[in-house]
Amino acid sequence: MLFMVIEKFRNQNGKAVYRKLRDAGRGLPDGLKFVSSYVSADLGRCFQLMETDDITLFQRWIADWQEVVEFEVVPVVEGKTTREALTPML
């Protein structure tokens, strides 16, 4: 299952986040797959597409990063998949 992870850098401190990333890596538990990420121009937020079938892996990962990041995890589906699912109903 795909998830959009919206990270708000605490105090808009992108440097603290990238310092932790440099020093410790992503720290993803096995089974939580990083797909891609995008950072806002003001260095205040990051949007990460991730994949897993076990939501508890997010809980373990978030617990390790919550001192520098506030998280929102949103289950998502590709637009074409949604379109295909809704086509018979249109």
N, CA, C and O atoms as a printed pandas DataFrame, in Angstrom:
     atom_number atom_name residue_name chain_id  residue_number  x_coord  y_coord  z_coord
0              1         N          MET        A               1    0.838   -1.173    0.000
1              2        CA          MET        A               1    0.000    0.000    0.000
2              3         C          MET        A               1    0.889    1.245    0.000
3              4         O          MET        A               1    1.940    1.272    0.642
4              5         N          LEU        A               2    0.451    2.276   -0.731
5              6        CA          LEU        A               2    1.215    3.525   -0.819
6              7         C          LEU        A               2    0.734    4.535    0.220
7              8         O          LEU        A               2   -0.446    4.584    0.566
8              9         N          PHE        A               3    1.674    5.333    0.704
9             10        CA          PHE        A               3    1.373    6.376    1.675
10            11         C          PHE        A               3    2.125    7.647    1.299
11            12         O          PHE        A               3    3.291    7.596    0.908
12            13         N          MET        A               4    1.445    8.789    1.420
13            14        CA          MET        A               4    2.107   10.079    1.306
14            15         C          MET        A               4    2.396   10.526    2.732
15            16         O          MET        A               4    1.485   10.697    3.541
16            17         N          VAL        A               5    3.658   10.708    3.020
17            18        CA          VAL        A               5    4.084   11.153    4.342
18            19         C          VAL        A               5    4.399   12.631    4.229
19            20         O          VAL        A               5    5.283   13.037    3.474
20            21         N          ILE        A               6    3.662   13.433    4.992
21            22        CA          ILE        A               6    3.897   14.875    5.006
22            23         C          ILE        A               6    4.656   15.184    6.288
23            24         O          ILE        A               6    4.146   14.997    7.392
24            25         N          GLU        A               7    5.865   15.652    6.123
25            26        CA          GLU        A               7    6.718   15.972    7.265
26            27         C          GLU        A               7    6.808   17.484    7.403
27            28         O          GLU        A               7    7.191   18.180    6.462
28            29         N          LYS        A               8    6.458   17.983    8.569
29            30        CA          LYS        A               8    6.674   19.401    8.878
30            31         C          LYS        A               8    7.908   19.471    9.761
31            32         O          LYS        A               8    7.927   18.919   10.862
32            33         N          PHE        A               9    8.934   20.149    9.275
33            34        CA          PHE        A               9   10.172   20.266   10.038
34            35         C          PHE        A               9    9.911   21.161   11.250
35            36         O          PHE        A               9    9.461   22.298   11.106
36            37         N          ARG        A              10   10.191   20.653   12.413
37            38        CA          ARG        A              10    9.959   21.440   13.638
38            39         C          ARG        A              10   10.760   22.735   13.564
39            40         O          ARG        A              10   11.942   22.728   13.220
40            41         N          ASN        A              11   10.111   23.833   13.888
41            42        CA          ASN        A              11   10.712   25.171   13.840
42            43         C          ASN        A              11   11.254   25.507   12.452
43            44         O          ASN        A              11   12.163   26.327   12.324
44            45         N          GLN        A              12   10.707   24.884   11.424
45            46        CA          GLN        A              12   11.185   25.031   10.041
46            47         C          GLN        A              12   12.704   24.868    9.969
47            48         O          GLN        A              12   13.390   25.578    9.233
48            49         N          ASN        A              13   13.206   23.917   10.753
49            50        CA          ASN        A              13   14.644   23.697   10.839
50            51         C          ASN        A              13   15.051   22.518    9.949
51            52         O          ASN        A              13   15.326   21.422   10.438
52            53         N          GLY        A              14   15.083   22.757    8.656
53            54        CA          GLY        A              14   15.500   21.741    7.708
54            55         C          GLY        A              14   16.922   21.264    7.944
55            56         O          GLY        A              14   17.243   20.105    7.680
56            57         N          LYS        A              15   17.777   22.152    8.439
57            58        CA          LYS        A              15   19.166   21.767    8.691
58            59         C          LYS        A              15   19.258   20.655    9.723
59            60         O          LYS        A              15   20.074   19.745    9.580
60            61         N          ALA        A              16   18.426   20.717   10.765
61            62        CA          ALA        A              16   18.446   19.675   11.797
62            63         C          ALA        A              16   18.020   18.329   11.219
63            64         O          ALA        A              16   18.570   17.288   11.578
64            65         N          VAL        A              17   17.038   18.361   10.322
65            66        CA          VAL        A              17   16.568   17.127    9.699
66            67         C          VAL        A              17   17.655   16.527    8.812
67            68         O          VAL        A              17   17.930   15.330    8.888
68            69         N          TYR        A              18   18.267   17.349    7.980
69            70        CA          TYR        A              18   19.299   16.837    7.075
70            71         C          TYR        A              18   20.572   16.442    7.817
71            72         O          TYR        A              18   21.308   15.567    7.362
72            73         N          ARG        A              19   20.837   17.081    8.955
73            74        CA          ARG        A              19   21.974   16.681    9.785
74            75         C          ARG        A              19   21.743   15.278   10.345
75            76         O          ARG        A              19   22.641   14.437   10.318
76            77         N          LYS        A              20   20.527   15.031   10.853
77            78        CA          LYS        A              20   20.191   13.702   11.380
78            79         C          LYS        A              20   20.237   12.664   10.259
79            80         O          LYS        A              20   20.733   11.556   10.460
80            81         N          LEU        A              21   19.722   13.017    9.082
81            82        CA          LEU        A              21   19.759   12.105    7.941
82            83         C          LEU        A              21   21.197   11.758    7.567
83            84         O          LEU        A              21   21.517   10.598    7.307
84            85         N          ARG        A              22   22.059   12.773    7.544
85            86        CA          ARG        A              22   23.474   12.548    7.222
86            87         C          ARG        A              22   24.149   11.653    8.257
87            88         O          ARG        A              22   24.911   10.752    7.905
88            89         N          ASP        A              23   23.867   11.904    9.528
89            90        CA          ASP        A              23   24.562   11.198   10.599
90            91         C          ASP        A              23   24.024    9.788   10.864
91            92         O          ASP        A              23   24.780    8.897   11.250
92            93         N          ALA        A              24   22.711    9.585   10.656
93            94        CA          ALA        A              24   22.112    8.315   11.048
94            95         C          ALA        A              24   21.392    7.583    9.913
95            96         O          ALA        A              24   20.953    6.447   10.092
96            97         N          GLY        A              25   21.269    8.221    8.753
97            98        CA          GLY        A              25   20.519    7.620    7.665
98            99         C          GLY        A              25   19.023    7.703    7.919
99           100         O          GLY        A              25   18.591    8.271    8.922
100          101         N          ARG        A              26   18.233    7.142    7.016
101          102        CA          ARG        A              26   16.775    7.197    7.139
102          103         C          ARG        A              26   16.259    6.375    8.313
103          104         O          ARG        A              26   15.251    6.723    8.927
104          105         N          GLY        A              27   16.944    5.299    8.617
105          106        CA          GLY        A              27   16.529    4.459    9.737
106          107         C          GLY        A              27   15.218    3.736    9.500
107          108         O          GLY        A              27   14.458    3.507   10.441
108          109         N          LEU        A              28   14.939    3.370    8.247
109          110        CA          LEU        A              28   13.689    2.683    7.947
110          111         C          LEU        A              28   13.738    1.238    8.402
111          112         O          LEU        A              28   14.710    0.534    8.129
112          113         N          PRO        A              29   12.697    0.785    9.096
113          114        CA          PRO        A              29   12.642   -0.642    9.437
114          115         C          PRO        A              29   12.453   -1.481    8.175
115          116         O          PRO        A              29   11.887   -1.003    7.191
116          117         N          ASP        A              30   12.917   -2.711    8.197
117          118        CA          ASP        A              30   12.707   -3.616    7.066
118          119         C          ASP        A              30   11.222   -3.717    6.776
119          120         O          ASP        A              30   10.417   -3.922    7.684
120          121         N          GLY        A              31   10.859   -3.573    5.511
121          122        CA          GLY        A              31    9.458   -3.650    5.106
122          123         C          GLY        A              31    8.820   -2.300    4.857
123          124         O          GLY        A              31    7.722   -2.234    4.304
124          125         N          LEU        A              32    9.485   -1.215    5.252
125          126        CA          LEU        A              32    9.016    0.143    4.950
126          127         C          LEU        A              32    9.904    0.680    3.842
127          128         O          LEU        A              32   11.088    0.948    4.049
128          129         N          LYS        A              33    9.316    0.834    2.665
129          130        CA          LYS        A              33   10.092    1.191    1.477
130          131         C          LYS        A              33    9.930    2.668    1.128
131          132         O          LYS        A              33    8.810    3.158    0.978
132          133         N          PHE        A              34   11.039    3.364    1.001
133          134        CA          PHE        A              34   11.074    4.745    0.523
134          135         C          PHE        A              34   10.969    4.716   -0.998
135          136         O          PHE        A              34   11.716    3.989   -1.655
136          137         N          VAL        A              35   10.038    5.510   -1.573
137          138        CA          VAL        A              35    9.871    5.565   -3.020
138          139         C          VAL        A              35   10.476    6.847   -3.579
139          140         O          VAL        A              35   11.294    6.790   -4.496
140          141         N          SER        A              36   10.089    8.000   -3.043
141          142        CA          SER        A              36   10.640    9.280   -3.507
142          143         C          SER        A              36   10.273   10.376   -2.512
143          144         O          SER        A              36    9.413   10.188   -1.652
144          145         N          SER        A              37   10.940   11.529   -2.642
145          146        CA          SER        A              37   10.611   12.649   -1.759
146          147         C          SER        A              37   10.754   13.974   -2.489
147          148         O          SER        A              37   11.470   14.097   -3.483
148          149         N          TYR        A              38   10.043   14.964   -1.954
149          150        CA          TYR        A              38   10.037   16.316   -2.512
150          151         C          TYR        A              38   10.038   17.276   -1.330
151          152         O          TYR        A              38    9.313   17.068   -0.357
152          153         N          VAL        A              39   10.846   18.324   -1.410
153          154        CA          VAL        A              39   10.975   19.280   -0.317
154          155         C          VAL        A              39   10.436   20.627   -0.777
155          156         O          VAL        A              39   10.705   21.063   -1.896
156          157         N          SER        A              40    9.669   21.288    0.098
157          158        CA          SER        A              40    9.122   22.600   -0.246
158          159         C          SER        A              40   10.255   23.620   -0.378
159          160         O          SER        A              40   11.325   23.459    0.209
160          161         N          ALA        A              41   10.002   24.659   -1.150
161          162        CA          ALA        A              41   11.026   25.664   -1.437
162          163         C          ALA        A              41   11.518   26.366   -0.166
163          164         O          ALA        A              41   12.669   26.798   -0.102
164          165         N          ASP        A              42   10.652   26.479    0.836
165          166        CA          ASP        A              42   11.054   27.177    2.064
166          167         C          ASP        A              42   11.742   26.263    3.083
167          168         O          ASP        A              42   12.025   26.684    4.205
168          169         N          LEU        A              43   12.011   25.008    2.689
169          170        CA          LEU        A              43   12.658   24.015    3.552
170          171         C          LEU        A              43   11.865   23.723    4.822
171          172         O          LEU        A              43   12.435   23.309    5.832
172          173         N          GLY        A              44   10.555   23.938    4.773
173          174        CA          GLY        A              44    9.720   23.718    5.946
174          175         C          GLY        A              44    9.017   22.376    5.962
175          176         O          GLY        A              44    8.606   21.900    7.021
176          177         N          ARG        A              45    8.871   21.752    4.776
177          178        CA          ARG        A              45    8.144   20.488    4.695
178          179         C          ARG        A              45    8.785   19.561    3.672
179          180         O          ARG        A              45    9.475   19.988    2.747
180          181         N          CYS        A              46    8.527   18.284    3.879
181          182        CA          CYS        A              46    8.953   17.257    2.933
182          183         C          CYS        A              46    7.758   16.346    2.677
183          184         O          CYS        A              46    6.995   16.024    3.588
184          185         N          PHE        A              47    7.612   15.941    1.432
185          186        CA          PHE        A              47    6.543   15.034    1.031
186          187         C          PHE        A              47    7.212   13.764    0.531
187          188         O          PHE        A              47    7.943   13.784   -0.459
188          189         N          GLN        A              48    6.957   12.663    1.220
189          190        CA          GLN        A              48    7.606   11.399    0.857
190          191         C          GLN        A              48    6.555   10.371    0.469
191          192         O          GLN        A              48    5.557   10.186    1.165
192          193         N          LEU        A              49    6.795    9.713   -0.645
193          194        CA          LEU        A              49    5.962    8.593   -1.040
194          195         C          LEU        A              49    6.650    7.333   -0.520
195          196         O          LEU        A              49    7.821    7.087   -0.805
196          197         N          MET        A              50    5.900    6.539    0.250
197          198        CA          MET        A              50    6.458    5.337    0.855
198          199         C          MET        A              50    5.488    4.188    0.660
199          200         O          MET        A              50    4.310    4.387    0.362
200          201         N          GLU        A              51    6.008    2.978    0.835
201          202        CA          GLU        A              51    5.193    1.795    0.601
202          203         C          GLU        A              51    5.412    0.775    1.713
203          204         O          GLU        A              51    6.543    0.526    2.131
204          205         N          THR        A              52    4.308    0.186    2.186
205          206        CA          THR        A              52    4.367   -0.898    3.168
206          207         C          THR        A              52    3.000   -1.563    3.280
207          208         O          THR        A              52    1.981   -0.978    2.913
208          209         N          ASP        A              53    2.992   -2.770    3.784
209          210        CA          ASP        A              53    1.749   -3.453    4.104
210          211         C          ASP        A              53    1.533   -3.512    5.613
211          212         O          ASP        A              53    0.548   -4.086    6.078
212          213         N          ASP        A              54    2.452   -2.921    6.380
213          214        CA          ASP        A              54    2.394   -2.980    7.837
214          215         C          ASP        A              54    2.504   -1.568    8.419
215          216         O          ASP        A              54    3.601   -1.016    8.500
216          217         N          ILE        A              55    1.389   -0.992    8.820
217          218        CA          ILE        A              55    1.353    0.391    9.324
218          219         C          ILE        A              55    2.200    0.565   10.591
219          220         O          ILE        A              55    2.663    1.670   10.872
220          221         N          THR        A              56    2.404   -0.507   11.352
221          222        CA          THR        A              56    3.202   -0.370   12.571
222          223         C          THR        A              56    4.652   -0.008   12.270
223          224         O          THR        A              56    5.353    0.515   13.136
224          225         N          LEU        A              57    5.106   -0.283   11.049
225          226        CA          LEU        A              57    6.463    0.120   10.678
226          227         C          LEU        A              57    6.596    1.635   10.659
227          228         O          LEU        A              57    7.656    2.168   10.985
228          229         N          PHE        A              58    5.529    2.334   10.280
229          230        CA          PHE        A              58    5.549    3.801   10.350
230          231         C          PHE        A              58    5.686    4.257   11.790
231          232         O          PHE        A              58    6.428    5.197   12.077
232          233         N          GLN        A              59    4.985    3.608   12.689
233          234        CA          GLN        A              59    5.045    4.000   14.095
234          235         C          GLN        A              59    6.465    3.883   14.636
235          236         O          GLN        A              59    6.929    4.764   15.359
236          237         N          ARG        A              60    7.152    2.806   14.292
237          238        CA          ARG        A              60    8.540    2.636   14.752
238          239         C          ARG        A              60    9.445    3.695   14.149
239          240         O          ARG        A              60   10.292    4.257   14.844
240          241         N          TRP        A              61    9.276    3.974   12.857
241          242        CA          TRP        A              61   10.114    4.969   12.173
242          243         C          TRP        A              61    9.857    6.372   12.712
243          244         O          TRP        A              61   10.797    7.117   12.989
244          245         N          ILE        A              62    8.592    6.729   12.859
245          246        CA          ILE        A              62    8.223    8.063   13.343
246          247         C          ILE        A              62    8.751    8.294   14.749
247          248         O          ILE        A              62    9.212    9.392   15.061
248          249         N          ALA        A              63    8.691    7.279   15.601
249          250        CA          ALA        A              63    9.181    7.431   16.976
250          251         C          ALA        A              63   10.642    7.859   17.009
251          252         O          ALA        A              63   11.065    8.558   17.929
252          253         N          ASP        A              64   11.413    7.445   16.012
253          254        CA          ASP        A              64   12.834    7.784   15.960
254          255         C          ASP        A              64   13.087    9.200   15.425
255          256         O          ASP        A              64   14.166    9.750   15.646
256          257         N          TRP        A              65   12.118    9.795   14.729
257          258        CA          TRP        A              65   12.317   11.095   14.087
258          259         C          TRP        A              65   11.481   12.226   14.688
259          260         O          TRP        A              65   11.641   13.378   14.283
260          261         N          GLN        A              66   10.612   11.936   15.624
261          262        CA          GLN        A              66    9.647   12.946   16.050
262          263         C          GLN        A              66   10.241   14.144   16.788
263          264         O          GLN        A              66    9.545   15.140   16.987
264          265         N          GLU        A              67   11.495   14.076   17.195
265          266        CA          GLU        A              67   12.086   15.254   17.846
266          267         C          GLU        A              67   12.394   16.362   16.840
267          268         O          GLU        A              67   12.524   17.524   17.225
268          269         N          VAL        A              68   12.515   16.016   15.552
269          270        CA          VAL        A              68   12.813   17.046   14.539
270          271         C          VAL        A              68   11.716   17.204   13.488
271          272         O          VAL        A              68   11.739   18.157   12.709
272          273         N          VAL        A              69   10.748   16.270   13.461
273          274        CA          VAL        A              69    9.719   16.278   12.425
274          275         C          VAL        A              69    8.353   15.961   13.026
275          276         O          VAL        A              69    8.227   15.100   13.897
276          277         N          GLU        A              70    7.330   16.674   12.543
277          278        CA          GLU        A              70    5.934   16.345   12.851
278          279         C          GLU        A              70    5.364   15.653   11.618
279          280         O          GLU        A              70    5.525   16.151   10.504
280          281         N          PHE        A              71    4.704   14.515   11.798
281          282        CA          PHE        A              71    4.288   13.679   10.681
282          283         C          PHE        A              71    2.779   13.648   10.467
283          284         O          PHE        A              71    1.996   13.724   11.415
284          285         N          GLU        A              72    2.393   13.535    9.202
285          286        CA          GLU        A              72    1.044   13.158    8.804
286          287         C          GLU        A              72    1.214   12.051    7.766
287          288         O          GLU        A              72    1.933   12.229    6.783
288          289         N          VAL        A              73    0.563   10.918    7.976
289          290        CA          VAL        A              73    0.673    9.776    7.075
290          291         C          VAL        A              73   -0.698    9.547    6.442
291          292         O          VAL        A              73   -1.684    9.306    7.139
292          293         N          VAL        A              74   -0.746    9.625    5.103
293          294        CA          VAL        A              74   -2.002    9.539    4.376
294          295         C          VAL        A              74   -1.940    8.377    3.387
295          296         O          VAL        A              74   -1.089    8.371    2.497
296          297         N          PRO        A              75   -2.838    7.384    3.531
297          298        CA          PRO        A              75   -2.886    6.329    2.517
298          299         C          PRO        A              75   -3.335    6.937    1.187
299          300         O          PRO        A              75   -4.276    7.731    1.154
300          301         N          VAL        A              76   -2.666    6.567    0.094
301          302        CA          VAL        A              76   -3.003    7.127   -1.216
302          303         C          VAL        A              76   -3.091    6.023   -2.266
303          304         O          VAL        A              76   -2.550    4.929   -2.103
304          305         N          VAL        A              77   -3.791    6.353   -3.348
305          306        CA          VAL        A              77   -3.938    5.462   -4.488
306          307         C          VAL        A              77   -3.623    6.286   -5.728
307          308         O          VAL        A              77   -3.992    7.459   -5.799
308          309         N          GLU        A              78   -2.948    5.692   -6.706
309          310        CA          GLU        A              78   -2.654    6.418   -7.947
310          311         C          GLU        A              78   -3.962    6.839   -8.606
311          312         O          GLU        A              78   -4.961    6.122   -8.544
312          313         N          GLY        A              79   -3.942    8.004   -9.232
313          314        CA          GLY        A              79   -5.135    8.543   -9.876
314          315         C          GLY        A              79   -5.727    7.605  -10.914
315          316         O          GLY        A              79   -6.948    7.474  -10.995
316          317         N          LYS        A              80   -4.895    6.955  -11.702
317          318        CA          LYS        A              80   -5.405    6.057  -12.748
318          319         C          LYS        A              80   -6.128    4.870  -12.129
319          320         O          LYS        A              80   -7.100    4.379  -12.705
320          321         N          THR        A              81   -5.679    4.398  -10.972
321          322        CA          THR        A              81   -6.352    3.293  -10.293
322          323         C          THR        A              81   -7.723    3.735   -9.788
323          324         O          THR        A              81   -8.695    2.985   -9.878
324          325         N          THR        A              82   -7.796    4.939   -9.262
325          326        CA          THR        A              82   -9.074    5.477   -8.804
326          327         C          THR        A              82  -10.021    5.660   -9.983
327          328         O          THR        A              82  -11.202    5.323   -9.893
328          329         N          ARG        A              83   -9.509    6.190  -11.079
329          330        CA          ARG        A              83  -10.330    6.385  -12.280
330          331         C          ARG        A              83  -10.907    5.052  -12.756
331          332         O          ARG        A              83  -12.093    4.969  -13.073
332          333         N          GLU        A              84  -10.077    4.012  -12.806
333          334        CA          GLU        A              84  -10.542    2.698  -13.219
334          335         C          GLU        A              84  -11.609    2.146  -12.282
335          336         O          GLU        A              84  -12.575    1.531  -12.733
336          337         N          ALA        A              85  -11.440    2.362  -10.991
337          338        CA          ALA        A              85  -12.411    1.855  -10.026
338          339         C          ALA        A              85  -13.748    2.574  -10.141
339          340         O          ALA        A              85  -14.797    1.968   -9.919
340          341         N          LEU        A              86  -13.722    3.860  -10.486
341          342        CA          LEU        A              86  -14.949    4.647  -10.543
342          343         C          LEU        A              86  -15.628    4.626  -11.900
343          344         O          LEU        A              86  -16.808    4.964  -11.995
344          345         N          THR        A              87  -14.925    4.243  -12.945
345          346        CA          THR        A              87  -15.473    4.278  -14.302
346          347         C          THR        A              87  -16.828    3.566  -14.414
347          348         O          THR        A              87  -17.732    4.127  -15.034
348          349         N          PRO        A              88  -17.021    2.378  -13.856
349          350        CA          PRO        A              88  -18.327    1.728  -13.983
350          351         C          PRO        A              88  -19.470    2.504  -13.302
351          352         O          PRO        A              88  -20.642    2.287  -13.610
352          353         N          MET        A              89  -19.123    3.389  -12.396
353          354        CA          MET        A              89  -20.140    4.139  -11.648
354          355         C          MET        A              89  -20.468    5.476  -12.291
355          356         O          MET        A              89  -21.404    6.151  -11.862
356          357         N          LEU        A              90  -19.719    5.871  -13.309
357          358        CA          LEU        A              90  -19.904    7.197  -13.913
358          359         C          LEU        A              90  -20.967    7.192  -14.985
359          360         O          LEU        A              90  -21.241    8.229  -15.588
